[in-house]
Amino acid sequence: MEKRLVETDLFGEMGRWSKPSIYQVPEWVKNMTTDSEQAAYYRPLLVSLGPFHHGKGHLADMEEHKERAVLHIVKRSGKPLSEFITAIEGVIDELLDAYDNLEDKWRKAERHLFVKIMVLDGCFLLEMLKGVSDKEAPRDYATNDPVFSVHGMLCLWVGIRCDMLVIENQIPLLALYKLEEIWRGTALLSARDINNLVLNFVWDPLEDKDKQRDRIVDNKLCLHPLDIYHKHFCGLHPATQGTKMKWEPSMHCAVELKEAGIHLRKCNNTNVMNYKSRVLSLPTISIAHDGTAKIFLNMMAFERLHSDAGSEATDYMIFMDNIINSERDVALLRSKGIIKNLLSSDKEVAQLFNNLSRGAVLNPYSRLHEIRRKVNAHCGRPWNRCWAIFRYTYMRNPWAFISLVAAAILLIATILQTIYSVMGFYKP
């Protein structure tokens, strides 16, 4: 340990911890959820990307198709395979450093195997990304190809997308950039091109081109596919502030907020969550398939393990867990356009959010504390709840309101009649 004292230099440690961005999920993170299928959330089910899950038996079927992708790309580009290999070897140290706690064998005895994995996995991804983006398969594949055909790509998209967003199953975008650079044969390739290509695949490739252009992308090359998804997701939700907020207790659920007179609306011009004048504006979120929970959990794990990722996604999940207690809350949020539910029931969505935030803590610097404070202050005033119940009971239906007015007039007339009768008794 005395020999390692020199390693405690501040800038040296900062440089060391800034390199890794792809992590193996520790047990303490996995144990935060009590779901019986928790192990499946952090492992790929269809295709392995990178060294952590390379060679796993249940992923072996896709290896043949990776090799076919390399052969087709090399033949289509007109470049020798050695150029693709050389491009990866030129940045191999940066690619190795991207993986946290990578075994020494990958840097020494199996260094060549690591290069092979980057070429195979990178070419496979590029083939899938471009095929889905162009909405057509490359013409040098058979029309009945099980993977690289329109039918194959559409059927496999959901599974490959979920595996691309598993934190242990990432491939650095630097590898894709270098391979694409050789493929194109031009120096005009930009980091934005690769970012957009990946983002369109992992977000929604079926959106029209105008919406795709409006997406949030960086001019700087992102770390990996999960980093791109996380950046775009957090662009829809509030960022943390620089000053520490006062801690606030959990909020009431959505139905109780409505009963207290708070209007729930989806964000219109801006996607930043806010509360103003008894209106709580929330961004729209889609729960499209059973893999949504897996994607959200890996995004939250990325925030826990990568200090530069922030905590916006975790804070948002905690906030949604606060306002969703049952399917009634989901139904209310769905009716407001805040939740787009494509699952079989609202109860599944409620269970999803209730399970996501177990063990998570709201960032003390999050501006969601301020929203909590304002909402809780409003709900804490008894008059607000009484007025909300009155409006909900008598002012939603015109006939109920007319009945109320008629009853009030009748009551006033009865009181006046009583007063005049009493006055006539004492002063005839």
Secondary structure as UniProt FT lines:
FT   TURN            3..4
FT   HELIX           5..8
FT   HELIX           10..18
FT   HELIX           27..30
FT   TURN            31..32
FT   TURN            36..37
FT   HELIX           38..41
FT   TURN            52..55
FT   HELIX           57..62
FT   HELIX           63..77
FT   HELIX           81..89
FT   TURN            90..91
FT   HELIX           92..97
FT   TURN            100..101
FT   HELIX           104..106
FT   TURN            107..110
FT   HELIX           111..134
FT   TURN            139..140
FT   TURN            143..144
FT   HELIX           150..164
FT   HELIX           167..169
FT   HELIX           173..184
FT   HELIX           191..202
FT   TURN            205..206
FT   HELIX           209..213
FT   HELIX           225..234
FT   TURN            235..236
FT   HELIX           254..259
FT   TURN            260..261
FT   STRAND          263..266
FT   STRAND          274..276
FT   TURN            277..278
FT   STRAND          279..282
FT   STRAND          285..287
FT   TURN            290..291
FT   HELIX           292..305
FT   HELIX           307..309
FT   HELIX           312..323
FT   HELIX           327..335
FT   TURN            336..337
FT   STRAND          339..341
FT   HELIX           346..356
FT   TURN            357..359
FT   TURN            364..365
FT   HELIX           368..379
FT   HELIX           382..394
FT   HELIX           398..426
//
